[in-house]
Amino acid sequence: MLYNWLYPLHTQFSFLNVFRYQSFRIIYAAVTAFLIAFVMAPWVIRKLQEIKLGQQIRDDGPKRHLAKSGTPTMGGILIIFAVVLSTLLWADMTNRYVWLVVVATVGFGAIGFADDYLKFIKRQSKGLSAAQKFTCQILVALTIGVFLYTLPSYTTKLSVPFFKFFTPDLGWFYIVFVILVIVGSSNAVNLTDGLDGLAIGPVMIASLAYTIVAYVTGNRVMAEYLLIPYIEGAGEIAIFTGAILGSSLGFLWFNTYPASVFMGDVGSLPLGAALGTVAVISKHELLLLLVGGVFVIEALSVILQVGSYKLRGKRIFNMAPIHHHFEMKGWDEPKVVVRLWIIAILLALLSLSTLKLR
């Protein structure tokens, strides 16, 4: 809104010309989102405590986690509020891609809120059923996929990391692919959110990586130089990913070990969906497998564990997701978190190298 209100006045007030630059608005979107999350967090935590929204801890996991029982959850509401408000302030609100990522975030946030509401307020231990949750997620992702598919300027070709000219065209199947990317990303982040600061760290790293990807994808000169798809208008979603980075930093201040608040499904589901939607819009869908490698590892560990137990009656890991396996092996929680952050940083750097190495 600030861009739409103030930039038209730059002919009268030359200093307002700074709003023209996406790099300026990316930085201030991140700073604004950080300040919103950081300043409001203590108040939100107090309110969550007052209504007794405490986390229930699994009794089959590491016993030291039992001390976390009662820690306020649903703190993801703060992250989503900071992201959306900051985006609305600094992005070009005439840009359709900005509205698309906001719709994805709010839509999946509503699903996560409903799930948390049933679990922590209505005391229904399982929350939404798996069928209900996946149906709602698929409907939101389907809306995004159909919208993109019907855009005349949008291509259904995939950009494959490390390859210049291998760009398979999925045609109508691209809609199904969009659903897989967004729903898969959302649930992978959700599975990763099991230790203090574990999920929010890789989210920050992935959002920073995709800020760079979205920025160059939306810049014709850079896109042509790097031989990547040019998506007109996609640069504006870098402001959105900048806001994710800023709000995540603010939340991490209170979510780091020992956590004062957890994000809950209302935070993890929309953050994962937001990253998936940004990956789709920027035409770097497959790159998400690298950028979000930690999320992929966590999700695969659960799939392999469940599959192995059902087929062979044996478990591969001491406990799934894999971060709990390392804890059961004797690693301290902060060590598990920081080491997975290190892996996330290395994977993000590798993913950014693919912009040139092709």
Protein Blocks (a to p, Z undefined) as FASTA:
>chain_A
ZZmmmmmmmmmmmmlmmmmpmklmmmmmmmmmmmmmmmmmmmmmmmmmmnopacdddfkb
cfklmmmgopaghklmmmmmmmmmmmmmmmcfkbmklmmmmmmmmmmmmmmmmmmmmmmm
nopanlpafklmmmmmmmmmmmmmmmmmmpmkbcfbdcdehiaklccdekjmlmmmmmmm
mmmmmmmmmmmmmbghklmmmmmmmmmmmmmmmmmmmpmklmmmnopacdehklmmmmmm
mmmmmmmmmmmmmmpccdfbdebjmlmmmmmmmmmmmmmmnopmklmmmmmmmmmmmmmm
mmmmmmmmmmnopafbfbdcfklmmmmnopafklmmmmmmmmmmmmmmmmmmmmmmZZ
